[in-house]
Amino acid sequence: MRKIILLLVCLFSFSQVVLAANIGRGLSKRYIGESYYGGKVFWLDENRIKGLIYVEVTTGSPMSSWQSFNGDYFETKAFYNGRPGTGKRNTDILVAIGVAAGQAGTSAEFKAAEAARYPGNCDDGAEGCYANWWLPSTWELRKLHESGLIKVSWCAWSSNEGSEYDAYYVDTSSGFSPNDSNKITTDLSSPTVCGSRFKTIYVSEI
């Protein structure tokens, strides 16, 4: 009986050590601008533990259409906004629509699908690699702008649909301004609109 009690005490002590170590690793406080799995922290909750990271992608065309789909307009219901993680909900909706329409992996898929695939051939959680990116909502892009991490004015697509024909992009040239633009044919490449200031920005969570 004494051996059983001693064994139970040892097991309990070991479990407490493991728990404390996991808490120490998982609940360390973060800071704005911190590098995290290939991105940078730009928003944190009040406890500075959970938050959002962003990455600016330099491959591909940042001004490619929000929706290609061979010129067919339709409503997607990607309206989620106003809190962290809403871009992911929108992205999940858009990816599912693309798969159902047989557009996955083609040049006709949604801009959001590019975010969901980034960076490609990545084991989620591997050092320096994170495979849980999405096209941000306008709320998430606003928080990125407020962080001050991007020092120049910029434009970027959000995952928010405006209507059957339009989706929202943001422009920080005069504060923070969400604007709607045609999903398929866009003039955002015009220097008088965004031009070279247009960026491809993906977001994920910590």
C-alpha positions in Angstrom: 0.0 0.0 0.0 2.8 2.4 0.9 4.5 1.7 -2.5 1.2 2.5 -4.3 0.9 5.8 -2.4 4.5 6.7 -3.1 4.0 5.9 -6.8 0.9 8.1 -6.9 2.7 11.0 -5.2 5.6 10.7 -7.8 3.1 10.7 -10.7 1.3 13.7 -9.4 4.5 15.7 -8.9 5.7 14.8 -12.4 2.3 15.9 -13.9 2.6 19.2 -12.1 6.1 19.8 -13.5 4.9 19.0 -17.0 1.8 21.3 -16.6 4.0 24.2 -15.4 6.4 23.8 -18.3 3.5 23.7 -20.8 1.9 26.8 -19.3 5.3 28.6 -19.3 5.7 27.9 -23.0 2.1 28.5 -24.1 1.2 31.6 -22.1 4.3 33.7 -22.6 3.4 37.3 -23.3 3.8 38.6 -26.9 4.6 42.0 -28.2 3.7 44.0 -31.3 6.3 43.5 -34.1 7.5 40.2 -32.7 8.4 37.6 -35.3 6.3 34.5 -35.1 6.4 31.6 -37.6 7.3 33.6 -40.6 4.9 36.5 -39.7 4.8 39.5 -37.3 2.5 40.1 -34.4 0.3 43.1 -35.1 -2.6 42.7 -32.7 -2.9 41.2 -29.2 -5.8 40.6 -26.8 -5.8 42.4 -23.4 -3.6 39.6 -21.8 -1.0 39.9 -24.6 -1.1 36.2 -25.1 -3.5 35.6 -28.0 -3.4 37.7 -31.1 -2.9 38.0 -34.9 0.1 37.9 -37.1 0.5 39.0 -40.7 2.8 38.3 -43.6 3.4 40.4 -46.8 3.7 38.0 -49.8 5.9 39.2 -52.6 5.2 36.4 -55.1 2.4 36.5 -57.6 0.3 39.5 -58.4 -1.2 41.5 -55.5 -3.7 43.1 -57.8 -5.1 39.9 -59.2 -8.9 39.7 -59.2 -10.7 39.0 -56.0 -12.9 36.5 -57.9 -12.1 35.1 -61.3 -14.6 32.3 -62.1 -14.6 33.0 -65.8 -16.5 36.2 -65.5 -19.5 34.9 -63.6 -20.7 37.1 -60.8 -22.5 35.7 -57.8 -23.0 36.4 -54.1 -20.7 34.5 -51.7 -22.0 35.7 -48.3 -18.4 36.4 -47.1 -19.6 39.2 -44.9 -18.0 38.4 -41.5 -16.2 41.3 -39.9 -15.7 43.2 -36.7 -13.5 40.8 -34.6 -10.3 38.7 -34.9 -10.7 35.5 -37.0 -13.5 36.9 -39.2 -11.1 36.8 -42.2 -10.7 33.1 -41.7 -14.5 32.5 -41.7 -14.7 34.4 -45.0 -11.8 32.6 -46.5 -13.2 29.2 -45.5 -16.5 30.2 -47.2 -14.7 31.3 -50.4 -12.5 28.2 -50.5 -15.5 25.9 -50.1 -17.3 27.7 -53.0 -14.3 27.4 -55.2 -14.0 23.6 -54.5 -17.7 23.1 -55.2 -17.4 25.0 -58.5 -14.4 22.9 -59.5 -12.1 26.0 -59.5 -9.7 24.8 -56.8 -6.0 25.1 -57.9 -6.8 26.9 -61.1 -6.3 30.5 -62.2 -10.0 31.0 -61.8 -10.2 30.6 -58.0 -10.7 33.2 -55.4 -7.9 35.4 -54.1 -8.7 34.0 -50.7 -7.7 30.5 -51.9 -4.2 31.7 -52.5 -4.0 32.7 -48.8 -5.4 29.3 -47.7 -2.6 27.5 -49.6 0.2 29.7 -48.5 3.1 28.9 -48.2 2.5 25.5 -49.8 4.2 22.2 -48.8 4.2 23.3 -45.2 3.8 21.2 -42.1 1.7 23.3 -39.7 3.7 24.1 -36.6 7.1 23.4 -38.1 9.8 25.8 -37.1 9.6 28.9 -39.3 6.6 27.6 -41.1 2.9 28.2 -40.5 0.1 26.8 -42.7 -3.0 28.5 -41.3 -3.2 31.8 -43.3 -6.3 33.6 -44.5 -7.3 36.7 -46.5 -8.0 39.3 -43.7 -11.3 41.0 -43.1 -11.4 44.8 -43.2 -11.4 44.8 -39.3 -8.1 42.8 -39.3 -6.6 45.1 -41.9 -7.6 48.1 -39.8 -5.8 46.7 -36.8 -2.7 46.1 -39.0 -2.8 49.7 -40.1 -3.2 50.9 -36.4 -0.2 48.8 -35.4 2.1 51.1 -37.5 4.2 48.2 -38.6 3.9 49.1 -42.3 5.6 52.5 -42.5 4.3 53.5 -46.0 0.8 53.9 -47.3 -0.6 50.7 -48.8 -3.6 49.0 -50.4 -4.8 45.4 -50.0 -7.7 43.1 -50.8 -9.9 42.1 -47.8 -11.9 38.9 -47.7 -15.1 40.9 -47.3 -17.7 40.9 -50.1 -19.6 44.1 -50.8 -22.2 42.8 -53.1 -22.7 40.3 -55.9 -20.4 42.4 -58.0 -18.0 44.1 -55.6 -15.5 43.3 -52.8 -13.7 45.5 -50.4 -10.1 46.6 -50.5 -8.4 49.1 -48.1 -6.4 52.1 -48.9 -4.3 53.8 -46.1 -3.1 56.8 -48.2 -5.4 59.1 -46.2 -6.0 57.3 -42.9 -7.8 54.0 -43.3 -10.4 53.7 -46.0 -12.3 50.5 -47.0 -13.5 50.9 -50.6 -15.4 48.5 -52.9 -14.2 47.5 -56.3 -15.4 45.2 -59.0 -14.5 41.6 -58.1 -13.4 40.5 -61.6 -12.3 43.6 -63.6 -10.5 46.1 -61.5 -8.7 49.4 -62.0 -6.7 49.1 -58.8 -3.5 49.0 -60.7 -4.0 52.5 -61.8 -1.4 54.9 -60.2 -4.3 57.2 -59.3 -5.9 54.4 -57.2 -3.3 52.1 -55.7 -0.7 51.1 -58.3 2.5 49.9 -56.9 1.2 50.5 -53.3 -1.0 47.4 -53.6 0.2 44.5 -51.3 -0.7 40.9 -50.8 -1.3 40.5 -47.1 -2.3 37.3 -45.3 -3.2 36.9 -41.6 -3.1 34.1 -39.0 -3.5 33.6 -35.3 -1.3 32.9 -32.3 
